[in-house]
Amino acid sequence: MALCRIKTVENLRWQPPGELGKLLGLDRVPEVRCLRKKLEILSADGAAERWGELLSKKWLKDNPDLSGVLYVDGHVRLYGGNENMPKQYVSRERLCLKGVMDFWVNDKLGQPLFVVRNDVNPGMLEVLRKEIIPRLLKEVPNQPSEEMLSENQLLHRFIIVLDREVYSPGFFKEMWDKYPIACIIAGKRTLQGSFVKQKKFDRCSQDGCLQSGNCNG
């Protein structure tokens, strides 16, 4: 259904049953009531969430060179129904509208790995601390060992790139001191040339640093 852009099970009533059935290896696609029961079975007891975790682990394991740098961004998914949903601020509309907050985690090429959904937006920093970072620590491959981290104070587990709206030096320090995880972000309300000095950076000539996300200087 997702690949065919069929948004709901009800919409299957107006789709060709023979063609969709062939995609499933059947002569015809199941009837709507039957498919609802099948979906309930597949999604029971957190099965869908566990399947999503297995998929993201596989993608990270199959492409370790893309897992050293991860992008995290939040998007409001608008809701147009009649249910009483909490309102979220939508920057492109400059309005508070009904919807849910999706926090997407993508690899270095911008390919999505997983999404964290919140009906009530607790803020990206809270979601990072409680849901995203703990999951990445378990799933990101090729992380340096504790011995390697203790020997090299500049070594990090991986890099997360965040939107500038999440700018929080306290959070960056917390991530580095606790794990360490490096954070990259655009500074807010900074004058050109005054935020960081070029002399604070050293050119790195080691091959593969950008691919792995870990640089030893």
Secondary structure, DSSP 8 states (H G I E B T S, - for coil): -TTTT--SSGGGGGS-HHHHHHHTTSSS---HHHHHHHHHHHTGGGHHHHHHHHHHHHHHHH-GGGSSEEEEEEEEEE--SSS---EEEETTTTEEEEEEEEEEEE-TTS-EEEEEEESS---HHHHIIIIIHHHHHHH-SS---HHHHHH-TT--S-EEEE-GGG--HHHHHHHHHHS--EEE---SS--TTTSS-GGG------TTHHHHS----
